[in-house]
Amino acid sequence: MRKALTGAELKLWNELRAHRLMGLGFRRQFPIAGYIVDFACPEKKLIVELDGSQHAETDAVASDEARSARLERDGWTVLRFWNDDVIRDIDNVCQRIVIAAGLADTF
């Protein structure tokens, strides 16, 4: 677990924390099935992962896919965003999270 957030994580956490995004309760650095996920909304079984450029490498892609598949087998929905997506278009990222949480009609 990391205490320091990246710039993208901090920007997204400021939108998610304290039920700020449509009342969804997110936890940061949350342990699930032997993994520590970036952000999780246990009520909706929704995980949000932020990926930096190192996640584009072949080994990392395979590892991320295996990790997401494992979490999805347990009933979680996993959303992955590039750090750049959060930095450049936080509104679209938040909209996609709300849609995945099944709250699109109230957004």
N, C-alpha and C positions, 0 to 999 in steps of 0.2 A: 504494500500500500504506500502511496505517495501522499505527503502532506501538501506539497506545492502543486498548484494547478498550472497547466499551460495557459497561454493567453486565450486560446479557443475554449478550453474547459471553463475558465473563469467567466468568459462572456456567456456561455450557455448556462452555467450554474446560476448566474444572476437572473436569468429568465425562469429557471426551474425551481429554485429554492423557495421555501416558505409558501408552497402552493400557489405561486404567482402565475403559473400557466394553467388557466382554466380549472384551478383548484386541484390539479394533480399533485399528489405527494411523491416527490422524488427523493431518493437517497443517493449520496455520492460515495464512490469507492465501496460498493456493496458486494459482499461475498455471496456467490450463488454457484452451487455444484462444483466447488473447488476452484472457481475463478473469482477474480475481483473485477466487477464490471464498472465502467465509468459512472453511469447513472442508471438507476432502476426505480420504476414505479411499481412496487409490489401489488398494489390494488388492481392494476390493469395488466400485470405480468408483462411489463414493457421495459426493455433495456435499450439504452441509447449509448452507443460507443462512438468515440471520436478518434479518428485515425490520422496520424501524421504521414509524411512521405515514406517513412520506413515500412509502412504497411503495404506499399506497392511492390515490394520485393517478393520474388517467387515463394520463398519459404514462409514469409509472413502471410501472404495471401492464403496459402494452404492451411496454415495454423489458424487464421481468423475464420476460415470456412468451417473447419472442424469444430472450433469453439462455438460458433453460431449454431451449427447443426446440433451439438450436444445440448445447448440451452433451449433450442426450439423443441427438441424431443421432450423436454420437461414442461412444455407448454408456454414458454416465453416467446414473445415477439422481439426480434433483435433488429434495431435500426442502426445503420452505420453511416456516419457522415465524415467527410474529410474536414480537417481543421479549417481549411480554406473556405468551405461552405459556410461554416459558422461565422468566420470573420467577415466574409463579404455579403452574406444574405441570411442573417439570423432569423428574419421574419419567415422566410420559406422553410427553414429548418423547424421552427416552432410550429408552423402550420402542418408540416408532415408528421410531427409528433402528435399533435392534436387529432389528426385524421387516424393515425394508427391506434390511438387510445379510444377511438369510437365516439369522439366528441365533435366531429366535423360540422354537424348541423348547428352547433352553438357557438362556433368560432366566428 
